[in-house]
């Protein structure tokens, strides 16, 4: 067990001290800080207070209408950055002034015989579509008020006419989550799925690279004769797993602190899609459990596959099945966010290679019986044990194989070689 601890400590300390660890940790830390303060950062480019001092100047050209005053009042309610002025010249002259940059946009308005407002918006670029959208909304309100006057409708009657339908959703199954609970869970589940996916992908590759590197240096020939393969493989897996947990702990700590310091700016916009205020503790616990299971499953597979190659350049080829399985599980998980009750999502959640991502999605999005995740966890643990036992055999023979051994057919040769070494 002392040798097991030495290999574990060596694997952990080598990665912690590596420049790649420091660089990736710092980069992702800066990304987290930037993401949690995105709105505050972008507001710095809009002037003091987050609002631009310059208004979007719109000149209105009217033929037979007189709505510029109403339009000015409506846009003042919708968007204070829009400034409405009436055009005194002909349309051709106004278009020439627009091209010369004397104002930002030209709005040509006339009234059809049917009482409909016909408007044309002209600007140098359509990227500022928020302004044109607010102008369209203001004109729609003006048109509705004009129609109400023609029909002698009161303000209350007009409000009733435009009142939106009240539409609520509920499930007849008592254990089903409400629409609000689903919205609250979706953001947390989405982020945790991404964390599990990226962590498993990166750290599995890290383990395979370390095994291949040690093999190419012939150090493995000494280790394999003094330390049992099962201890070697799991010492490396646990050591690098602790490296991953160290990074995730740092990022999580930075994220929590940054969110608390910038909580006022995390409102509206893209942040409206993620509601973490009611994040379930059980969902986070399941996320940790499935992260550990996924890591051990794919790390064990990556370790013995990495032992088959003699050069690190061949790792991508031999690890292709691992990458396909991880990407496939991520695609199923992200699809399951929208339809977690789909039959194939339920079935694949019990397949060990997909369980860490797909079953976690179901746990986060649905109120499923406890026996379902428990069964999936049990199947995954058994798969890890079987894979570890078989992987140790492949590992023992694989690390002694040299040459162009970079295909899956070499697994049989590695097992046979391990039997001879006993």
C-alpha positions as CSV (number, residue, x, y, z in Angstrom):
1,X,0.0,0.0,0.0
2,X,3.0,2.3,0.6
3,X,4.0,1.9,-3.1
4,X,0.4,2.7,-4.1
5,X,0.6,5.9,-2.1
6,X,3.9,6.8,-3.7
7,X,2.6,6.4,-7.2
8,X,-0.6,8.3,-6.3
9,X,1.4,11.2,-4.7
10,X,3.9,11.3,-7.7
11,X,1.0,11.5,-10.2
12,X,-0.7,14.2,-8.3
13,X,2.3,16.4,-7.5
14,X,3.7,16.1,-11.1
15,X,0.5,17.5,-12.5
16,X,0.0,20.1,-9.9
17,X,3.5,21.5,-10.5
18,X,3.2,21.4,-14.3
19,X,2.9,24.7,-16.2
20,X,-0.1,23.4,-18.1
21,X,-2.0,23.0,-14.8
22,X,-1.2,26.6,-13.8
23,X,-2.0,28.0,-17.2
24,X,-5.3,26.2,-17.6
25,X,-6.4,27.0,-14.1
26,X,-5.6,30.7,-14.5
27,X,-7.3,30.9,-18.0
28,X,-10.5,29.3,-16.9
29,X,-10.5,31.3,-13.7
30,X,-10.4,34.5,-15.8
31,X,-13.2,33.1,-18.0
32,X,-15.4,32.4,-15.0
33,X,-14.7,35.9,-13.6
34,X,-15.5,37.4,-17.1
35,X,-18.7,35.4,-17.5
36,X,-20.1,36.3,-14.1
37,X,-19.3,40.0,-14.7
38,X,-20.2,40.1,-18.4
39,X,-22.9,42.7,-18.2
40,X,-20.7,44.9,-16.0
41,X,-17.8,44.7,-18.4
42,X,-19.9,45.5,-21.5
43,X,-21.5,48.4,-19.7
44,X,-18.1,50.0,-19.4
45,X,-18.1,50.5,-23.2
46,X,-21.5,52.3,-23.1
47,X,-20.3,55.2,-21.0
48,X,-20.8,56.0,-17.4
49,X,-23.8,54.3,-15.7
50,X,-24.0,51.7,-18.5
51,X,-26.0,54.1,-20.8
52,X,-24.7,55.9,-23.8
53,X,-24.8,59.7,-23.7
54,X,-25.6,59.9,-27.4
55,X,-29.2,59.1,-28.4
56,X,-30.3,57.4,-31.6
57,X,-31.6,60.2,-33.7
58,X,-34.6,59.3,-35.9
59,X,-36.1,61.8,-38.3
60,X,-39.8,61.1,-39.3
61,X,-41.0,62.0,-42.8
62,X,-44.8,62.2,-43.0
63,X,-47.0,62.6,-46.1
64,X,-50.6,62.8,-45.0
65,X,-50.3,61.9,-41.3
66,X,-49.6,63.7,-38.0
67,X,-48.3,61.1,-35.6
68,X,-44.8,62.4,-34.9
69,X,-45.8,63.8,-31.5
70,X,-47.6,60.5,-30.5
71,X,-44.6,58.5,-31.7
72,X,-42.2,60.7,-29.7
73,X,-44.3,60.1,-26.6
74,X,-44.5,56.3,-27.1
75,X,-40.8,55.8,-27.8
76,X,-40.0,57.8,-24.7
77,X,-41.8,55.1,-22.7
78,X,-40.2,52.2,-24.6
79,X,-36.6,53.4,-25.1
80,X,-35.2,56.7,-23.8
81,X,-32.2,56.3,-26.1
82,X,-34.3,57.1,-29.2
83,X,-34.8,60.8,-30.1
84,X,-37.7,61.6,-32.5
85,X,-37.7,64.7,-34.7
86,X,-40.0,65.7,-37.5
87,X,-38.4,66.1,-41.0
88,X,-39.1,69.5,-42.7
89,X,-37.6,68.7,-46.1
90,X,-38.6,66.3,-48.9
91,X,-37.8,62.6,-48.6
92,X,-35.0,62.8,-51.2
93,X,-33.4,65.6,-49.2
94,X,-33.8,63.7,-46.0
95,X,-32.2,60.6,-47.5
96,X,-29.2,62.7,-48.6
97,X,-28.8,64.1,-45.1
98,X,-29.0,60.6,-43.7
99,X,-26.2,59.5,-46.0
100,X,-24.2,62.5,-44.9
101,X,-24.5,61.3,-41.3
102,X,-26.6,64.2,-40.0
103,X,-28.8,61.7,-38.1
104,X,-29.0,58.0,-37.6
105,X,-32.2,56.8,-39.2
106,X,-35.1,57.9,-41.4
107,X,-38.7,56.8,-40.7
108,X,-41.2,57.4,-43.5
109,X,-44.8,57.1,-42.4
110,X,-48.1,57.3,-44.2
111,X,-51.7,56.1,-43.6
112,X,-53.5,53.7,-46.0
113,X,-57.2,54.1,-46.8
114,X,-58.0,51.1,-44.5
115,X,-56.5,53.0,-41.5
116,X,-53.3,51.0,-41.4
117,X,-50.0,52.7,-40.7
118,X,-47.4,52.0,-43.5
119,X,-43.9,52.8,-42.3
120,X,-40.4,52.3,-43.8
121,X,-37.3,52.4,-41.7
122,X,-34.0,53.4,-43.4
123,X,-30.6,53.4,-41.7
124,X,-27.0,52.7,-42.6
125,X,-27.0,49.3,-40.9
126,X,-29.6,47.0,-39.6
127,X,-27.5,45.8,-36.6
128,X,-29.2,48.2,-34.3
129,X,-32.5,46.3,-34.7
130,X,-33.5,47.0,-31.1
131,X,-34.3,50.6,-32.1
132,X,-36.4,49.6,-35.1
133,X,-38.2,47.0,-33.0
134,X,-39.2,49.7,-30.4
135,X,-40.3,52.0,-33.2
136,X,-42.5,49.3,-34.7
137,X,-44.0,48.6,-31.2
138,X,-44.7,52.3,-30.7
139,X,-46.4,52.6,-34.2
140,X,-48.5,49.5,-33.4
141,X,-49.7,51.1,-30.2
142,X,-50.6,54.3,-32.0
143,X,-52.5,52.4,-34.7
144,X,-54.5,50.5,-32.0
145,X,-55.4,53.8,-30.3
146,X,-56.5,55.3,-33.6
147,X,-58.7,52.2,-34.4
148,X,-60.2,52.4,-30.9
149,X,-61.2,56.1,-31.4
150,X,-62.8,55.2,-34.7
151,X,-64.8,52.4,-33.1
152,X,-65.6,54.6,-30.0
153,X,-63.9,52.2,-27.7
154,X,-62.9,53.3,-24.2
155,X,-59.4,52.8,-22.8
156,X,-60.6,49.9,-20.6
157,X,-62.2,48.2,-23.6
158,X,-59.1,48.6,-25.6
159,X,-57.0,47.2,-22.8
160,X,-59.3,44.2,-22.6
161,X,-59.1,43.7,-26.3
162,X,-55.3,43.6,-26.1
163,X,-55.1,41.6,-22.9
164,X,-53.0,38.4,-23.2
165,X,-54.6,35.0,-22.6
166,X,-53.8,33.5,-19.2
167,X,-52.3,30.1,-19.9
168,X,-50.8,27.9,-17.2
169,X,-49.4,24.4,-17.3
170,X,-49.5,21.6,-14.8
171,X,-49.0,17.8,-14.7
172,X,-51.6,15.4,-13.3
173,X,-48.8,13.2,-11.9
174,X,-48.1,14.5,-8.4
175,X,-44.4,13.6,-8.6
176,X,-43.8,15.6,-11.8
177,X,-42.0,18.9,-11.6
178,X,-43.8,22.1,-12.4
179,X,-42.8,24.3,-15.3
180,X,-41.1,26.7,-12.9
181,X,-39.1,23.9,-11.2
182,X,-38.0,22.7,-14.6
183,X,-36.8,26.2,-15.6
184,X,-34.9,26.5,-12.3
185,X,-33.3,23.0,-12.7
186,X,-32.4,23.3,-16.4
187,X,-29.6,25.9,-15.9
188,X,-27.9,24.0,-13.1
189,X,-28.2,20.7,-14.9
190,X,-26.9,22.3,-18.1
191,X,-23.8,23.7,-16.4
192,X,-23.1,20.5,-14.5
193,X,-23.4,18.3,-17.6
194,X,-20.9,20.6,-19.3
195,X,-18.5,20.3,-16.3
196,X,-18.8,16.5,-16.2
197,X,-18.3,16.2,-20.0
198,X,-15.2,18.4,-20.2
199,X,-13.7,17.0,-17.0
200,X,-14.0,13.4,-18.0
201,X,-12.7,14.2,-21.5
202,X,-9.7,16.2,-20.4
203,X,-8.6,14.1,-17.4
204,X,-9.0,10.8,-19.2
205,X,-6.7,12.0,-21.9
206,X,-4.3,13.2,-19.2
207,X,-4.1,9.7,-17.8
208,X,-3.6,8.0,-21.1
209,X,-0.8,10.5,-21.9
210,X,1.0,9.9,-18.7
211,X,0.9,6.1,-19.2
212,X,2.2,6.4,-22.8
213,X,4.9,8.9,-21.7
214,X,6.2,6.5,-18.9
215,X,6.1,3.6,-21.3
216,X,8.1,5.5,-23.9
217,X,10.8,6.2,-21.3
218,X,11.0,2.5,-20.3
219,X,10.2,3.4,-16.7
220,X,7.2,1.1,-16.8
221,X,9.3,-2.0,-17.2
222,X,10.7,-1.4,-13.7
223,X,7.4,-0.4,-12.1
224,X,5.5,-3.4,-13.5
225,X,7.9,-5.9,-11.8
226,X,7.6,-4.2,-8.4
227,X,4.0,-2.9,-8.2
228,X,0.9,-4.9,-9.1
229,X,-0.8,-3.5,-12.3
230,X,-4.1,-3.0,-10.5
231,X,-2.4,-0.7,-7.9
232,X,-0.6,1.2,-10.6
233,X,-3.6,1.9,-12.7
234,X,-5.8,3.0,-9.9
235,X,-3.0,5.0,-8.2
236,X,-2.7,7.0,-11.4
237,X,-6.4,7.3,-11.8
238,X,-7.0,8.6,-8.2
239,X,-3.9,10.9,-8.4
240,X,-5.0,12.6,-11.5
241,X,-8.6,12.6,-10.3
242,X,-7.5,14.6,-7.3
243,X,-5.8,17.0,-9.7
244,X,-9.2,17.4,-11.4
245,X,-11.0,17.9,-8.1
246,X,-8.4,20.5,-7.1
247,X,-9.0,22.5,-10.3
248,X,-12.8,22.2,-10.0
249,X,-12.7,23.3,-6.4
250,X,-10.6,26.4,-7.3
251,X,-13.0,27.3,-10.2
252,X,-16.1,26.7,-8.0
253,X,-14.8,28.8,-5.2
254,X,-13.9,31.6,-7.7
255,X,-17.3,31.3,-9.3
256,X,-19.3,31.5,-6.1
257,X,-17.3,34.5,-4.8
258,X,-17.6,36.3,-8.2
259,X,-21.4,35.6,-8.4
260,X,-21.9,36.9,-4.9
261,X,-19.9,40.0,-5.6
262,X,-21.7,40.7,-8.9
263,X,-25.2,39.4,-8.0
264,X,-26.8,42.7,-9.0
265,X,-25.6,42.4,-12.6
266,X,-26.7,38.8,-13.0
267,X,-30.2,39.8,-14.0
268,X,-32.0,39.7,-17.4
269,X,-30.4,38.9,-20.7
270,X,-28.7,35.5,-21.0
271,X,-28.8,35.1,-17.2
272,X,-32.6,34.9,-17.3
273,X,-32.1,31.4,-18.8
274,X,-30.3,30.2,-15.6
275,X,-31.9,30.3,-12.2
276,X,-29.6,29.0,-9.5
277,X,-31.4,30.5,-6.6
278,X,-33.4,27.4,-6.0
279,X,-30.7,25.0,-7.0
280,X,-31.4,21.6,-5.4
281,X,-28.8,20.2,-3.0
282,X,-29.7,16.7,-4.2
283,X,-29.0,17.7,-7.8
284,X,-25.5,19.0,-6.9
285,X,-24.8,15.8,-4.9
286,X,-25.9,13.6,-7.8
287,X,-23.7,15.8,-10.0
288,X,-20.7,15.0,-7.8
289,X,-21.5,11.3,-7.7
290,X,-21.9,11.0,-11.4
291,X,-18.8,13.0,-12.1
292,X,-16.8,10.6,-10.0
293,X,-18.3,7.6,-11.6
294,X,-17.8,8.9,-15.1
295,X,-14.3,9.9,-14.4
296,X,-13.3,6.4,-13.0
297,X,-15.1,4.6,-15.8
298,X,-13.5,6.5,-18.6
299,X,-10.1,6.9,-16.9
300,X,-9.8,3.2,-16.4
301,X,-10.6,2.6,-20.0
302,X,-8.2,5.4,-21.1
303,X,-5.4,4.0,-18.9
304,X,-5.3,0.5,-20.3
305,X,-5.8,1.8,-23.9
306,X,-2.9,4.3,-23.3
307,X,-0.7,1.3,-22.3
308,X,-1.1,-0.1,-25.9
309,X,0.7,2.7,-27.6
310,X,4.5,3.3,-27.7
311,X,4.3,6.9,-28.8
312,X,2.0,9.7,-27.5
313,X,1.4,10.7,-31.2
314,X,-0.7,7.5,-31.5
315,X,-3.0,8.3,-28.5
316,X,-5.7,10.0,-30.6
317,X,-6.2,7.0,-32.7
318,X,-6.5,4.5,-29.9
319,X,-8.6,6.8,-27.8
320,X,-11.1,7.5,-30.6
321,X,-13.7,5.0,-29.2
322,X,-13.5,6.7,-25.8
323,X,-14.0,10.2,-27.3
324,X,-17.0,8.9,-29.3
325,X,-18.6,7.4,-26.2
326,X,-18.1,10.7,-24.2
327,X,-19.4,12.9,-27.1
328,X,-22.4,10.5,-27.6
329,X,-23.3,10.7,-23.9
330,X,-23.1,14.5,-24.0
331,X,-25.3,14.7,-27.0
332,X,-27.9,12.4,-25.4
333,X,-27.7,14.5,-22.2
334,X,-28.3,17.8,-23.9
335,X,-31.2,16.3,-25.9
336,X,-32.6,15.0,-22.7
337,X,-32.8,18.5,-21.3
338,X,-35.6,19.2,-23.7
339,X,-37.2,15.7,-23.6
340,X,-36.1,13.9,-20.5
341,X,-39.0,11.5,-20.6
342,X,-38.1,10.1,-24.1
343,X,-37.9,6.3,-24.2
344,X,-34.4,6.1,-25.6
345,X,-33.2,8.6,-23.0
346,X,-34.5,6.3,-20.3
347,X,-32.9,3.2,-21.9
348,X,-29.5,4.8,-22.5
349,X,-29.4,6.2,-18.9
350,X,-28.8,2.6,-17.7
351,X,-25.9,2.0,-20.2
352,X,-22.8,2.5,-18.0
353,X,-20.9,4.6,-20.5
354,X,-23.8,7.0,-20.9
355,X,-25.1,6.8,-17.3
356,X,-23.0,9.6,-15.8
357,X,-24.4,12.2,-18.2
358,X,-27.8,10.8,-19.2
359,X,-29.0,9.5,-15.9
360,X,-27.9,12.8,-14.3
361,X,-30.0,14.7,-16.8
362,X,-33.1,12.6,-15.8
363,X,-32.4,13.0,-12.1
364,X,-32.1,16.8,-12.5
365,X,-35.1,17.2,-14.8
366,X,-37.5,14.6,-13.4
367,X,-38.8,13.3,-10.1
368,X,-37.9,9.7,-10.7
369,X,-37.9,6.9,-8.1
370,X,-34.8,6.4,-6.0
371,X,-34.2,2.9,-7.3
372,X,-33.6,4.1,-10.9
373,X,-30.5,6.2,-10.2
374,X,-29.4,3.6,-7.6
375,X,-29.6,0.8,-10.2
376,X,-27.7,2.9,-12.7
377,X,-25.0,3.7,-10.1
378,X,-24.7,0.0,-9.2
379,X,-24.3,-1.0,-12.9
380,X,-21.7,1.7,-13.4
381,X,-19.7,0.6,-10.3
382,X,-19.8,-3.0,-11.4
383,X,-18.6,-1.9,-14.9
384,X,-15.7,0.1,-13.3
385,X,-14.7,-3.0,-11.3
386,X,-14.9,-5.3,-14.3
387,X,-13.1,-2.8,-16.5
388,X,-10.4,-2.3,-13.8
389,X,-9.9,-6.1,-13.5
390,X,-9.7,-6.5,-17.2
391,X,-7.8,-3.3,-17.7
392,X,-5.1,-4.5,-15.2
393,X,-4.5,-7.5,-17.4
394,X,-4.2,-5.4,-20.6
395,X,-2.1,-2.8,-18.7
396,X,0.4,-5.4,-17.5
397,X,1.0,-6.7,-21.0
398,X,0.4,-3.5,-22.9
399,X,3.2,-1.6,-21.1
400,X,5.6,-4.2,-22.3
401,X,4.6,-4.0,-25.9
402,X,6.6,-1.7,-28.2
403,X,6.5,-0.9,-31.9
404,X,3.4,0.1,-33.9
405,X,0.9,-1.3,-31.4
406,X,-1.8,1.4,-31.7
407,X,-5.0,-0.5,-32.6
408,X,-7.6,-2.3,-30.5
409,X,-6.6,-5.7,-31.9
410,X,-3.5,-5.5,-29.7
411,X,-5.7,-5.9,-26.6
412,X,-5.7,-9.7,-27.1
413,X,-1.9,-9.7,-27.5
414,X,-1.5,-7.6,-24.3
415,X,-3.7,-10.1,-22.3
416,X,-1.7,-13.0,-23.6
417,X,1.6,-11.3,-22.7
418,X,0.4,-10.5,-19.2
419,X,-0.3,-14.2,-18.7
420,X,3.3,-15.1,-19.6
421,X,4.6,-12.5,-17.2
422,X,2.9,-14.1,-14.2
